[in-house]
């Protein structure tokens, strides 16, 4: 239907008339006149479309609910794109959900540098220009034994900048078994190509020997490199070259050696009952010239790429033109500094660093929480779902320790009608909540892994139980 009924169109009030309504004055005080006027014009056009295509007025026009409709539209329009969620997926460092949660100290420090001018690149001693990485470099040197450090916006940028500085237009020798692909189909060979390097693969997928590196090295070689395969694991008939042996070869051939750790942990995770992960300080002690890793994975800080190494190499990296394009801003640096200072108090780290706190939670703690939540959830969902508390296995996430799992406990929901669509509708409904609840669908059930839940009352509140 395509109506041109003038009597309906004539019932649409002008913007000026609507602006004189008391309710609109309250909206203007909240959102400003410009945004309210634009909203009213949008609603008028929506009403005209309803008349043209359905020969009727929208219900909110008939009920003279312009203010309510405008408020609903403005509320949705001004809703932040980055919404807080309950991460009950069972993945602690969930890339799609923002990875590491920052410590309160880091949050406070970010808020401080947002409110006022800071000494980002200002030297108070000489009243001249300082270097934005200097404080972080000092802290990382103290924690790892590296001579210096460089900070960029993520680890892929760190690898690219390192390669572009050390081995541009030269060969980089890497084991074929270490040519990993990380999230978003981003591959080590692609990074090398963009950095202007030529990749030389050695060995096989499962076995690489020191002689493979030696035989590949020639006058065109610029770097011997290892990549920690943090997001997959090969077992069985395998062989790889450790950093100490590769460093010895590099010294013999006069070539630098670099390692990309991906995640990178500044502490021995085994002391907390977690699987071992290579530590940058061990590689620095072994003589590796440059080590790269992330700030927002096992380190538990903000998204950042960290390059550790000798002072001579770090100074060259800092002078590379790409550094300015990839450098970190004051918010990242503030959060990273506050996070690193927590590592100076290792006895408090398991409590003060959220990532470590969540990774080290005992399964009994989640089991107790599940028991408390089970009764109200059964009362609310019991007619349509079998609601149970079950043991499960969480994962660290973000490519860290991919085959290792952490004992946990979950609440599970299985549809009594046996229909998968019923379960999907439940998951969709939870994702539409004011604070979305993110679980995982597995084995015909919706699982809410409680490892990352620290406030069960907040969950019950958002579920309106």
N, C-alpha and C positions, 0 to 999 in steps of 0.2 A: 504494500500500500504506500502511496506517495501523496499525502494530504497537503493541501494548502489552506487549511481551515483557519481563516483570519481570527475567529473568536478565540481559538486556543492561543495563537501567537500573542494576541492582545492581553492575555492574562499574565504574560511574563513582565515582571517589574523592571524598571531601569536600574542600572548600577547605583546611580545617585540616590534613588529611593531606598535601596537596600542598605547603603552605607549609613543612613540615618537611623537604622534600627539599633536599639540599645545593645542587642547581642553582638552586632557587627562592631560596635565600638570596643567591646571587650576583645574581640578577635584582633582588631587593629592594634590594641595595646600589647598584644602578645606577639603578633607576627609582622606588624608594620603595614601601612596603607597600601604600598605597592603590591605586596604579595596577596593581600586580601582582594584588591581590585582585580588582579589577574585571575584569581580563583573564581570570583563571581562571573567574570566574562566566560571562563571555561564552563561553569555550570549553566550559564545561559545557552551556550552553544550545545551542550548536552541535552538540554530541554528542547531546543529547536529540532535536534535530530530525532528525539522521541516523537515529536509532533509529526515531522515529515514521514517517518517510517512506520509509526504505529497509530497515528491519529489520536494521540492521547498525551496528557501531561504526566510527567513523572510524579510519583507519590509525594516526594518532598516538596514539589511545587504546590500540589493540591493542599497539602497540610501546612503550607507556609513554614516549612522547616529549612529554609535557606541557610540559616546560621548553623544548624546541626550538620547539614550536608557539607557546608564549607569547612567546618571544624574537622569533620572526618577526613575530608580530602587533604587538608593542610597537615593533619597529624600523620597521614600516610606519606605525604610528599616530603615532610621534614624528618622522617624516620631514618636514623643512621644506616648506612649501607653495611657497616661492620656491626653485627648484632652479637651481644653476649649469648652464649648457648651453654647448656649442660652437656659436656663431653662424656657421654656414657658409652662410647663406641668400643672401649677396651684398648684404644691406642693412645698412649700418653702424649707422645710428641706427634700429634696429628697435623700433617702439613696443611690440609684443607681447613683446619680449625685453628691455625695460628701457631702451631708448635709450642715452644716453651712458654709457661706462665712466668711473668717477671716477679721477682721478690719485691716485698713492700719497700725495701730500701731503694731499689731501682725505680719504682714507680714514683716515690717521693722526689728522687733526684731529677727525674724527667720533668715533673711538675715545677720544680724550682727553676730549671733552665728555660722553661717556657715563659715564665713570668717576668724575667728580667734579663738585662744584658749580662753576658758572661765572658770569661777569658778564653774564648774558643781558639783564637789565634793571636793572643795578646800576651806578651811577656812582661809581667809586672816588674821584674828586676831591671830590665833595660828600657821599659816603656816602648818597645818596638814590637815587630811581628814575631810571634812564636809559631810553633807547629801544632796542629790540632791533634796529632797522634801521640804527642810526647808523654802525656800522663799515662795513657794506656800502654805505651811501649815500656815505660818504667815498671808498671805493675806486672806486665807479662814477663819481663826480664827477671823480675824477682821471683815469680812463680814457676818459671820454666827453665831458667838458666840461659835463655837465648840472649844474644847481644842487643837485639832490637826487634821492633815489630811494626807492621803496617796494617792499618784498618781500612777496609772497603765495605761496600754495602751487602755483599753475600759471598759465599765461598766460591761460587762459579766465577764471580768477578775476581776473587783472589787468585784463583788458578790462572785465569786469562792474563791478568796483569803480571803475574810472576813469569809466565811463559813468554809474554811479549817482551819483557825486559831481558830475560836470561838467554832466550834461544830464538829470537826473531830471525827468520830466513835460515834457520839451521835445523838439524835433525834432533828429535827427542826420542830416545829409546825407552820403550815401555813394554812390559810383558803383555802378550796377547790375552792372557787370562785376567788382566786388570783394566781392560778397556770397557768400563762400566757405562751404563745409561742410568741417569738419575731421573727424578720426576719431570714430567712434561716432555718426555722424549729428548732430553738434553744429554748429549753424549760427550765423553772425553775427547774422541777424535774431532768432534765439531768445535769444541773449545780450542783445541790446538790449531785447527785451520783458521779460526777467526783471529787467533793470536799471531798468525803469520809463521807458524812452525810446520815442519814436515814430520809426520808421525812415522816412526820405524817400529814395527811390531816384531817382537822376538819370542821364541819359545812356542808353546802350544797353549790351548785353553786350560789344561790341567797341570802342565809341567813346564817350568822355566828354570834354567840353570845359569850360573854366573858366566859360563863360557858363551852363552847366547848374547849377553850384553857385550862381552869383550869382542866377539866376532863382528858385532854390528857397528861398533865404534870406529870412526874414521875422522878425517880432517873436516868433515861437514857436521860432525856431531856437536851439539851445544849443551846437551843435558841428558843425564841418566835419571829416570823418574820412576817412582813407584806410586800406585794408587791403591789405597786401602779399599778392598771390596766389601764395604760396609752393608750393602743392600742385597747381597746374595752370598751363598756359601757353597763351596765345592768340597766334597769328601771323597775318599777312596785313594786312588793312585795319583797322588799329587806331589808337586815340588815347587818351591818358590825360593827366591833369594831374599835374605833378610837385609836390613839396612846397613848393618855393620860391614858385611861383605861387600855390598854395593859401594859404600863409602870408601873402602880400601881400594876398590877398583877405580873409583873416580879419582882418588889421590894419585894413583899410579898413572892414569891417563891424562891427568890435568883437567878433569871435567867436574862440574858441580853436580850434586845429587839433591833431588827434591822429592818430597813425599806429600801427597794429598791425602789427608786422613778423612775427609768428609765430615764426620761427626766430631771426633776429637774430644777426649775427656781429660780434664786437668787433675783428676784424682783416680786412685786405684779403686775401681768399682767393686773389686772382689772383697774389700774390707766391709762392704755393706751387703754381702751375699748376692751380688749381681755378677753377671758374666764379665770377663775381662775385656777391655777395649784398649787399643794402643794409646799411649799418652804422648803428647808433643814433647814433654821434657825428656822422655827416654830417647826419642829420636835425635833431639838436639845433643844429648850426651853422647850418642853414638856417632856424632859428627856430620849429620845431615845438614846441608847448607841452608835449605829452606823447607819449611813445613807449613801447610795450609789446612785450615779447618773452619767449621761454622761456629757462630756465636749463639745460635738459637736452638741447638740440638742438645747434646749431652752437657754442654757448658751451662745451659739453663738461662741464657741471657737474651738480648734482642737479636733480630736478624742482622748478621754482620759476617764479613769474611776476614779472617785473621791470617796474616803471613808472619811467621817467626823465622829468624835466621841471623846470619852474620851481619854485622854493622855495614860492611862494604856492600853487600847485596841489597840490604834494605834501603840504603841511601840511594842506590841506583833505581830501585823500584819507586821510591818516593819522587824521584825526578822525572819519571816517565810521563809523557803527556796524558796517557789514559788515567793516571791516578786522579786527576782533577774530576774527570767524568765519573769515576767510580767511588770517590771518597764518601765517607759516612758523615751525616749531619750531626748537629749538637745533641739531638734527642737520643740518637743511637749511641753516641759516645758517652753521654751521661749515664744511660742505662747499663752500658757495658762496664764502665768504671765502677759503678756501684755493685754490680754483680761480681766483678773480680775481687773487690775488697772483701766480699764474703768469704772468698777462698783463703784469705789471710787468717780466718778464724775457723779452721777445719773442724774443731770440736762442736761447732754450732751449725755446721753446713747442712746436715741431714734434716734440720728443722727449718732453717732460714731460706734454703733454696727450694722453691716449689717443685722443680723437676725431680730433684733427688728425694724429696719428701714423698712424692707420689710413687716413684719407682720402688721405694723401700718399704711401703706400707705392708704390714703383715696381712695375710689372707684372713686371719681370724677377725681382724678389725672390720673387713668388708662383710664377713659372714654375720657378725653382730649387727651391722647396719642393715643388712638384708632382712634379718629377723624383725627388726623394728618397723621396717617399711612394709612388710608382707601383709599385715592385718589391714591397714587402711587401703592398700592397693587391691586386695581381694574384695573388700567391701564395695569398692567402686567399680571394679572391672570384672568381678567374679561371675556375673551373669553371662558374659560373652566370651571370657577367656579363662583358661587354666593358668593361674598365676602361681609361680613357684620360685623358690630360692635355690640356685644351683651353683656348684663350683664351676669355674671357667679359667681360661688362660688369657691374660692381657699381653700386649706386645709393646715394646718401647716405641717403635715408629720412626719415621723420617729416615729410613734406611739404616738405622742403628741396630746391630745385633739381630739380623733378620730371622734366624732360626731359633732364637731363645725366647722363652715365654715366662711370664710371671704368674704364679698362682693367685687367683682372685675369686670373687664371688659376684654373682649376677642375679637380678630378678628377670624371670623369663615369662613371656606371654604367648600362649598357644591358643589359637581360635577354636572354640568349641564346635563351630560349624565346619571345621576342617578346610575352610576356604582361604587360599593365599591372599585373595583380594581383601578379606577382612583384616588380615594382619597388615597389609600395605596401607589400608585406610587408617589404622591406628598410628602407624609411623608417620603418615602424612599429617594427621591431626596434631601430633606432638611437635612436628616441625613448624606448625602454624601458630604455636603458643606464643604469648608475649616474650617469654624466654624459651626458645626452641629446645626440645629434648632430643638429643641425637643418640640413638642406639645402633644396633646392627641386626640385620635379618640373617639367620643362619639355622639350618636344620629344622625349618618349619616353625621357628619361633622368633620373637623379637626379644633380643637380649639387652638388658641395661646393666653393663659392667660398672660396678661401683668403685673401681679403683680411683677414679678422678673426682668422685663426689665427696666433698668435705662438709657440706651443709645439707643434711637430709630434710630439714624443715623448709629450706628454700625450695627444694624439689616438690615437696607436698603442696606448698603454697601455689606454685605455678601450675600444678596439676589440679588445683582447686579442690583438694581433698580435705 
